[in-house]
Protein backbone atom coordinates (compact mmCIF):
# COMPACT_ATOMS: atom_id res chain seq x y z
CA UNK A 1 0.00 0.00 0.00
CA UNK A 2 1.32 3.45 -0.94
CA UNK A 3 1.92 5.85 1.92
CA UNK A 4 0.72 9.42 1.40
CA UNK A 5 2.79 11.22 4.01
CA UNK A 6 2.18 14.69 5.37
CA UNK A 7 4.48 17.20 3.72
CA UNK A 8 6.59 17.81 6.83
CA UNK A 9 7.35 14.12 7.39
CA UNK A 10 7.74 13.44 3.65
CA UNK A 11 10.72 15.78 3.56
CA UNK A 12 12.34 13.92 6.46
CA UNK A 13 11.58 10.59 4.77
CA UNK A 14 13.52 11.69 1.69
CA UNK A 15 16.58 12.44 3.83
CA UNK A 16 16.34 9.04 5.54
CA UNK A 17 15.89 7.24 2.21
CA UNK A 18 19.25 8.59 0.99
CA UNK A 19 21.09 6.90 3.85
CA UNK A 20 22.66 3.47 3.22
CA UNK A 21 20.43 0.63 4.45
CA UNK A 22 21.34 -1.01 7.73
CA UNK A 23 22.69 -4.56 7.44
CA UNK A 24 20.67 -6.25 10.18
CA UNK A 25 22.84 -9.37 10.01
CA UNK A 26 25.96 -7.42 10.95
CA UNK A 27 24.94 -4.55 13.20
CA UNK A 28 27.66 -2.80 15.21
CA UNK A 29 25.39 -1.83 18.10
CA UNK A 30 27.76 0.62 19.85
CA UNK A 31 28.36 2.39 16.52
CA UNK A 32 24.62 2.48 15.80
CA UNK A 33 23.92 3.96 19.23
CA UNK A 34 26.59 6.59 18.71
CA UNK A 35 25.14 7.49 15.32
CA UNK A 36 21.60 7.77 16.71
CA UNK A 37 22.76 9.90 19.63
CA UNK A 38 24.79 12.19 17.36
CA UNK A 39 22.24 12.57 14.59
CA UNK A 40 19.40 14.14 16.51
CA UNK A 41 16.84 16.04 14.48
CA UNK A 42 16.57 19.77 15.35
CA UNK A 43 13.36 19.40 17.31
CA UNK A 44 11.82 22.17 19.40
CA UNK A 45 13.31 22.64 22.87
CA UNK A 46 10.93 24.03 25.48
CA UNK A 47 12.40 26.11 28.30
CA UNK A 48 12.08 24.52 31.73
CA UNK A 49 12.22 26.05 35.20
CA UNK A 50 14.68 23.31 36.15
CA UNK A 51 16.30 20.20 34.66
CA UNK A 52 18.27 17.92 36.98
CA UNK A 53 20.08 14.62 36.43
CA UNK A 54 19.47 12.29 39.38
CA UNK A 55 19.88 8.65 40.36
CA UNK A 56 16.96 6.31 41.03
CA UNK A 57 17.46 3.28 43.26
CA UNK A 58 16.79 0.09 41.31
CA UNK A 59 17.10 -3.63 41.91
CA UNK A 60 20.37 -3.86 39.95
CA UNK A 61 21.80 -0.56 41.18
CA UNK A 62 21.30 3.13 40.53
CA UNK A 63 19.28 3.99 37.42
CA UNK A 64 20.18 7.32 35.76
CA UNK A 65 17.22 9.63 35.35
CA UNK A 66 16.43 13.25 34.54
CA UNK A 67 13.83 15.41 36.27
CA UNK A 68 12.11 18.22 34.37
CA UNK A 69 9.97 20.90 35.97
CA UNK A 70 8.11 23.46 33.85
CA UNK A 71 7.57 25.71 36.86
CA UNK A 72 8.54 25.91 40.53
CA UNK A 73 5.63 27.43 42.38
CA UNK A 74 3.89 24.30 43.69
CA UNK A 75 4.15 20.53 44.11
CA UNK A 76 3.52 19.38 40.57
CA UNK A 77 2.13 16.00 39.51
CA UNK A 78 4.86 13.58 38.45
CA UNK A 79 5.00 11.78 35.08
CA UNK A 80 7.47 8.89 34.80
CA UNK A 81 8.66 8.62 31.18
CA UNK A 82 10.27 5.72 29.27
CA UNK A 83 11.98 6.51 25.98
CA UNK A 84 11.63 4.43 22.83
CA UNK A 85 14.42 2.94 20.75
CA UNK A 86 13.50 -0.71 20.43
CA UNK A 87 14.90 -1.59 23.87
CA UNK A 88 18.35 -1.18 22.24
CA UNK A 89 18.83 2.47 21.30
CA UNK A 90 18.24 6.01 22.58
CA UNK A 91 18.83 7.73 25.89
CA UNK A 92 17.86 10.61 28.13
CA UNK A 93 19.39 12.97 25.58
CA UNK A 94 17.60 11.66 22.48
CA UNK A 95 14.22 12.24 24.14
CA UNK A 96 15.12 15.43 26.02
CA UNK A 97 12.95 17.72 23.88
CA UNK A 98 10.07 15.22 23.93
CA UNK A 99 10.12 15.28 27.75
CA UNK A 100 10.24 19.06 27.82
CA UNK A 101 7.20 19.24 25.55
CA UNK A 102 5.31 16.71 27.69
CA UNK A 103 6.13 18.59 30.89
CA UNK A 104 4.66 21.79 29.48
CA UNK A 105 1.64 20.15 27.85
CA UNK A 106 0.76 18.18 30.97
CA UNK A 107 1.77 20.93 33.41
CA UNK A 108 3.68 18.32 35.37
CA UNK A 109 7.16 17.28 36.35
CA UNK A 110 8.65 14.55 34.15
CA UNK A 111 11.07 11.90 35.39
CA UNK A 112 12.79 10.38 32.35
CA UNK A 113 14.28 6.93 33.08
CA UNK A 114 17.50 5.69 31.44
CA UNK A 115 16.76 1.97 31.78
CA UNK A 116 19.29 -0.73 30.85
CA UNK A 117 19.49 -1.57 27.15
CA UNK A 118 19.55 -4.85 25.24
CA UNK A 119 21.27 -6.99 24.13
CA UNK A 120 23.73 -6.46 26.99
CA UNK A 121 20.75 -6.48 29.33
CA UNK A 122 17.92 -8.60 27.99
CA UNK A 123 14.37 -8.91 29.28
CA UNK A 124 13.37 -8.44 32.04
CA UNK A 125 16.09 -5.82 32.77
CA UNK A 126 14.38 -2.81 31.15
CA UNK A 127 11.02 -3.84 32.60
CA UNK A 128 12.53 -4.24 36.07
CA UNK A 129 14.21 -0.81 35.85
CA UNK A 130 10.96 0.82 34.78
CA UNK A 131 8.95 -0.81 37.53
CA UNK A 132 11.63 0.07 40.10
CA UNK A 133 11.65 3.69 38.91
CA UNK A 134 7.86 3.90 39.15
CA UNK A 135 7.83 2.49 42.67
CA UNK A 136 10.72 4.77 43.66
CA UNK A 137 8.96 7.81 42.22
CA UNK A 138 5.82 7.08 44.24
CA UNK A 139 7.82 6.85 47.49
CA UNK A 140 10.10 9.82 46.77
CA UNK A 141 7.76 12.24 44.99
CA UNK A 142 7.61 14.58 47.98
CA UNK A 143 11.41 14.79 48.26
CA UNK A 144 11.47 15.70 44.55
CA UNK A 145 9.07 18.55 45.26
CA UNK A 146 6.18 16.72 43.57
CA UNK A 147 2.72 15.61 44.65
CA UNK A 148 2.83 11.94 45.77
CA UNK A 149 -0.90 11.58 45.18
CA UNK A 150 -0.72 12.45 41.48
CA UNK A 151 1.46 10.08 39.49
CA UNK A 152 1.36 9.04 35.80
CA UNK A 153 3.35 6.98 33.30
CA UNK A 154 4.23 7.65 29.67
CA UNK A 155 6.34 6.14 26.94
CA UNK A 156 6.79 5.89 23.19
CA UNK A 157 7.22 2.68 21.18
CA UNK A 158 9.38 0.30 23.28
CA UNK A 159 9.00 2.80 26.12
CA UNK A 160 5.24 2.51 25.73
CA UNK A 161 5.56 -1.24 26.23
CA UNK A 162 7.59 -0.67 29.40
CA UNK A 163 5.22 1.98 30.75
CA UNK A 164 2.12 -0.17 30.22
CA UNK A 165 3.79 -3.27 31.68
CA UNK A 166 4.95 -1.35 34.76
CA UNK A 167 1.48 0.08 35.29
CA UNK A 168 -0.05 -3.39 35.05
CA UNK A 169 2.36 -4.92 37.56
CA UNK A 170 2.82 -2.03 40.00
CA UNK A 171 2.13 -2.50 43.69
CA UNK A 172 -1.37 -1.72 45.04
CA UNK A 173 -0.01 1.41 46.76
CA UNK A 174 1.30 2.76 43.46
CA UNK A 175 -1.86 1.89 41.54
CA UNK A 176 -3.87 3.91 44.07
CA UNK A 177 -2.05 7.12 43.07
CA UNK A 178 -1.46 6.31 39.38
CA UNK A 179 -3.82 8.66 37.57
CA UNK A 180 -2.99 8.12 33.91
CA UNK A 181 -0.98 6.16 31.34
CA UNK A 182 -0.01 7.98 28.13
CA UNK A 183 1.29 5.76 25.33
CA UNK A 184 2.58 6.71 21.90
CA UNK A 185 2.36 3.76 19.44
CA UNK A 186 3.39 1.20 22.11
CA UNK A 187 5.01 -2.08 21.13
CA UNK A 188 2.46 -4.65 22.29
CA UNK A 189 3.19 -7.94 20.55
CA UNK A 190 6.72 -9.44 20.52
CA UNK A 191 5.68 -12.02 17.92
CA UNK A 192 5.68 -9.12 15.42
CA UNK A 193 2.97 -10.85 13.43
CA UNK A 194 0.36 -8.14 12.98
CA UNK A 195 -1.12 -7.44 9.56
CA UNK A 196 0.50 -4.01 9.27
CA UNK A 197 3.95 -5.61 9.32
CA UNK A 198 2.94 -6.63 5.78
CA UNK A 199 0.93 -3.53 4.92
CA UNK A 200 3.60 -1.02 6.00
CA UNK A 201 6.90 -2.94 6.03
CA UNK A 202 9.02 0.15 5.39
CA UNK A 203 8.22 3.48 7.03
CA UNK A 204 10.46 6.52 7.56
CA UNK A 205 11.50 5.80 11.16
CA UNK A 206 10.84 2.06 11.50
CA UNK A 207 10.76 -0.99 9.24
CA UNK A 208 9.19 -4.35 9.97
CA UNK A 209 12.62 -5.95 9.74
CA UNK A 210 14.12 -3.49 12.21
CA UNK A 211 11.34 -4.07 14.74
CA UNK A 212 11.80 -7.83 14.53
CA UNK A 213 15.54 -7.29 15.02
CA UNK A 214 14.83 -5.20 18.13
CA UNK A 215 12.70 -7.96 19.61
CA UNK A 216 15.47 -10.51 18.99
CA UNK A 217 17.91 -8.33 20.94
CA UNK A 218 15.53 -7.88 23.87
CA UNK A 219 14.09 -11.39 24.26
CA UNK A 220 16.37 -14.35 24.79
CA UNK A 221 14.00 -17.29 25.26
CA UNK A 222 10.97 -18.45 23.21
CA UNK A 223 8.67 -18.51 26.24
CA UNK A 224 9.22 -14.78 26.72
CA UNK A 225 7.14 -14.13 23.60
CA UNK A 226 4.07 -14.86 25.71
CA UNK A 227 5.23 -13.44 29.05
CA UNK A 228 2.55 -10.87 30.04
CA UNK A 229 5.25 -8.55 31.39
CA UNK A 230 6.27 -7.91 27.78
CA UNK A 231 3.46 -9.36 25.63
CA UNK A 232 0.80 -6.79 26.54
CA UNK A 233 -1.89 -8.57 24.55
CA UNK A 234 -1.38 -11.63 26.77
CA UNK A 235 -2.18 -9.76 29.96
CA UNK A 236 -5.29 -10.88 31.85
CA UNK A 237 -5.22 -7.77 34.03
CA UNK A 238 -5.86 -4.99 31.51
CA UNK A 239 -8.68 -3.65 33.67
CA UNK A 240 -5.99 -2.67 36.21
CA UNK A 241 -4.78 0.14 33.97
CA UNK A 242 -5.88 3.61 35.04
CA UNK A 243 -7.28 6.07 32.53
CA UNK A 244 -5.21 5.60 29.39
CA UNK A 245 -4.49 7.61 26.25
CA UNK A 246 -2.96 6.00 23.15
CA UNK A 247 -1.63 7.76 20.05
CA UNK A 248 -1.60 5.69 16.84
CA UNK A 249 0.34 6.46 13.66
CA UNK A 250 -1.37 5.67 10.36
CA UNK A 251 1.78 4.33 8.72
CA UNK A 252 3.34 2.01 11.28
CA UNK A 253 4.27 -1.69 11.21
CA UNK A 254 2.93 -1.77 14.79
CA UNK A 255 -0.43 -0.19 14.00
CA UNK A 256 -2.46 -3.41 13.99
CA UNK A 257 -1.07 -4.53 17.37
CA UNK A 258 -1.62 -1.09 18.88
CA UNK A 259 -5.21 -1.15 17.64
CA UNK A 260 -5.62 -4.69 19.00
CA UNK A 261 -4.29 -3.49 22.37
CA UNK A 262 -6.81 -0.62 22.37
CA UNK A 263 -9.62 -3.06 21.58
CA UNK A 264 -8.49 -5.40 24.36
CA UNK A 265 -8.47 -2.53 26.84
CA UNK A 266 -11.99 -1.51 25.86
CA UNK A 267 -13.20 -5.12 26.14
CA UNK A 268 -11.63 -5.33 29.62
CA UNK A 269 -13.56 -2.24 30.68
CA UNK A 270 -10.58 0.11 30.92
CA UNK A 271 -11.02 3.86 30.47
CA UNK A 272 -9.10 4.36 27.21
CA UNK A 273 -9.10 7.02 24.53
CA UNK A 274 -7.20 6.27 21.31
CA UNK A 275 -6.55 8.75 18.55
CA UNK A 276 -5.07 7.95 15.14
CA UNK A 277 -2.91 10.52 13.38
CA UNK A 278 -3.07 10.14 9.61
CA UNK A 279 -0.24 10.93 7.22
CA UNK A 280 2.49 10.21 9.76
CA UNK A 281 4.65 7.22 10.67
CA UNK A 282 5.88 5.48 13.79
CA UNK A 283 8.08 7.85 15.78
CA UNK A 284 6.34 11.04 14.70
CA UNK A 285 5.42 12.31 18.18
CA UNK A 286 9.03 12.81 19.24
CA UNK A 287 9.55 15.19 16.29
CA UNK A 288 7.89 18.16 17.96
CA UNK A 289 8.58 21.36 16.07
CA UNK A 290 9.29 19.45 12.86
CA UNK A 291 6.09 17.44 12.34
CA UNK A 292 2.87 19.32 12.94
CA UNK A 293 0.94 16.32 14.21
CA UNK A 294 3.58 15.72 16.87
CA UNK A 295 2.32 18.85 18.57
CA UNK A 296 -1.28 17.69 18.20
CA UNK A 297 -0.50 14.33 19.81
CA UNK A 298 1.49 15.87 22.66
CA UNK A 299 -1.13 18.53 23.32
CA UNK A 300 -3.91 15.95 23.35
CA UNK A 301 -1.93 13.77 25.74
CA UNK A 302 -1.19 16.81 27.86
CA UNK A 303 -4.88 17.71 28.09
CA UNK A 304 -5.71 14.18 29.17
CA UNK A 305 -2.94 14.30 31.79
CA UNK A 306 -4.15 17.64 33.16
CA UNK A 307 -7.72 16.38 33.40
CA UNK A 308 -6.57 13.22 35.18
CA UNK A 309 -4.44 15.18 37.61
CA UNK A 310 -7.26 17.62 38.29
CA UNK A 311 -9.80 14.88 39.07
CA UNK A 312 -10.41 13.97 42.68
CA UNK A 313 -8.28 11.00 43.73
N, C-alpha and C positions, 0 to 999 in steps of 0.2 A: 504494500500500500504506500502511495506517495505521501510524503509529509509536507504540508503547507505550513511552513513556520512563520511566526510573526517576524516582521522586518528586523527588529532589534536582535533576535536570536539567530536569524538567518545569516546575518553578517558575521557573528561569532562562529557559526557552523562552517562558514567558508574558510576562516582562519584555521580551525581545527582540522578540516579536511586536507589542508596542504601539509600537515605534519606527517612524517613517516609512520606507518602503522606499527603498533606494538606487537612484537613477537611473543605471544603468550606462552610459548614453550620454553623461552629462554629469557625470562624477566630478571633483570638485576634490580631487586626490590629497593635496596638503599639508594641506587641511582634514580629510580623512578620517584621515590619519596622526595629526594632532593630537587628533582625537576618540578614536581608538583608544588613544593613549598616555595620555589623560586619564581614560578611562572604565574603568580596570582594575577587575576584580572583586576583592573582598576575600579573596583566596586566602591560604592559610596560609604564613607566613614562618618558615623554620627558621633558628635561630641558627647562625652560622658562626664558626669561630675567626678567620678573616680573609677580607676581600673587598677586592680591589684592582683598580682600573682600570689597564690597561696598553696599550701599543701593540705590535702584531705587524707585522713587516716583510712587506709583500706586493709583488707585481709592479707595482701601480699606486700604491704609497705605503704609509703606515702604516695598518693596519687596527685600529680600536678594539676592545678586548676586555676581558673582566672575569674575574678569577681568583678562584675560591671554594675555600676549604679548610675542611673540617669539623673538622679537628684539626691540631695542629702537631708532633706528637711523632715523626714519621718521614717519609721520602720517599714520598709517596702516589702511587698510580697517577694518570694524567692522562686525563681525558675531555674531548675537544674537542666542543663543543655548537653546533649551528646552529638558531636559532629559526625558527619558522614565520611565516606572514603572507603567503603567496602570492607571495613574492619582491618584494612591494611595500610591505608594512606591517610593523609591530612592530620591536622594538629590544632592546637589553640589558635595559632596564627592564621591558618587558612580560613578559619571561620570567625575571625575577630570582628569583621564588619557585619556579618550576619547576626552575631550576638548583640552588637551595639544597636542594630536596627530593631531586634526583638525587645531589648530592654526599653527602648523608647516607645515602641508600639504597645507593649503590654504594661507600661508604667510600672516596671518591676525590676528588681535586681536579677542578674543572670549569673549563674555559676556554671561556667563551661568546664567540662571534665576531660582531661587528657588521658583516657583509658589506655591500657596496654594493647598493642597492635599485633595482629597475626602477620606471618606465620610463626614468628618467634614465640608468641603467646596465643595459643589456639583457644577455642571455646573450652571452658566457660570464662576465660580470663576477663575479656571485655565486659561481659555480662556481670561478673562478680564485682568489677571495679565500679560499674554504673550503679548497681544495687547498694554497694558500700557507700558511694558518694551520696546517694539519695538518703540513706539512713543517717549518715553523718550530717547532712544539711538540715534534716529535721531536728536533730539534737542540738546543733550549733547555730541555728538561724539567729537566735538572739545575740550571740557573741559577734555575729557578722553584721549586726545592726539591722536585721530583717525580722519580719513578723513570723514567728514559728507556727502560727495557725493558718498561714496562707502559703501553701507550697504547690508547685506545678512542675511538670516534666515536659521537655521538648527534644526533638531530634529530627535530623533529615537523613533519609536513605538508611544506611546501616545504623546510624544513630537513632533513627526512628524505631528500628527493631529493638535496640537496646533500651530506649526509653519505655516502650510499651511493655517489654518483658520485665523491666524493673518495677513498673507500676503494678503489674499483675502479681508479682511475687514479693512485694514489700510487706513489711510487718503490719499488723493491725493498727498500731499507733501511727505509723506513717500514712496509711490509707485514710485515717480519720481526718488528716489535715491536707491531704492531696486533693486540690480543687480541680485540676485540669490536666489533660495530656494533649499536647499539640504536636502533630506528626506531619512531616512533609515527605510524601511518597515513600513510606516506610517499607523496607525489605521484610516480607512476611512469610515467604515460602522458600526454604533452602533447597528444595528439589528443582527450583528454577524451571518449572514445567508449564507455566501459564501460557495461554494462547498468545499473549502479546510479545512473548519471546520470539514468536514466528512473525507476528504482524509488524513489529518494530524492532528488528534485530540490530539495527545500526542507527543510533541517535547521536546528536552532537556531543553529549557528555557521558554517555554510557552505551555500550553495546551488550547484546545478549552474551557474547563470548566472554567479555570482561567480567560481567556479573557472575557467570558460572566460575570463572577463575577465582574471583574474590571468595566465593563460598568454599572452594577447594582449599584455600589458604586458611580459612577460619575453622572449618570443621575437619576433624581428623579421623572420626569413626563413622561408619554407616548409620549406626543407631542414633547419632546426633541429628540426622535429617528429620527425625520425628520428635525430638526432645522439645516439649512445650516451652522451655526457656529460650528457645531460638526459633522454633517453628510456630509462629504466632497462630496460624490457622489450626494447629493441633491443641490449642489451649481449651480446657473445659471450664475456665473461670473468667470468660470475657465479661461477664456481668460485673466483675470486681472493678473494672476500669471506671474512673470518675468521668465526668463530662469530657468528651473527646472531640477534637477538631482534626480533620485530615485533609491535606491538600494533595490533589491528584494532577499529574501532568498528562496531557493528551497523548504525547508521543514518548512512551516510556516502556521498555521491556517489562517493567514491573507492574504496569497499569492493571492488568487482569488480577494479579494477586492482591494489590491494594484494594481494588473494588470488591474482591471476594472477602477480604478482611472487614471492610465496611459493612458488607451484607451480614457477615457472621456477628458483628457487634450489634447490629440492629435486631437480628434474630434472638440474640441473648438478652435483649432488653436494655442495652447500654444507651446512654444519652450521647449520641454521636451526630456530628454535622460534617458532611463531606462536601467538598467543592472542587470541581474539575476546572482546570485552566487550559483552554484550548490554544493551539498554536505554539506551545512551548514543550520542552523536553525535560526529562529527568535532570535534576540539578538546578533548575531555573531559579528557585527561590533564594539561593545564596548569591545570586547575581544582582543584588539590589543596586539601583542606580544605573544599571546597564540594560536590564530587561524590565519593561514596564510592569509585567504581571508579577514580577517578584515583589514589588511594592504592594500590589493588591493582595497577594497571599499573606504577606507579613502583616499588613494592616488588618486583614480579616482575622488572622490568628490573634493579633494584639487585642482586638475588640472582644473576642471570645475570652481571652485571658482576663481582661479588665472586668468583664461581667461576672466571671467566675470568682474573682477575688472580691468583688463588691457584694456578692451574695452572702447571706447569713450562713455561717458555718454550722 
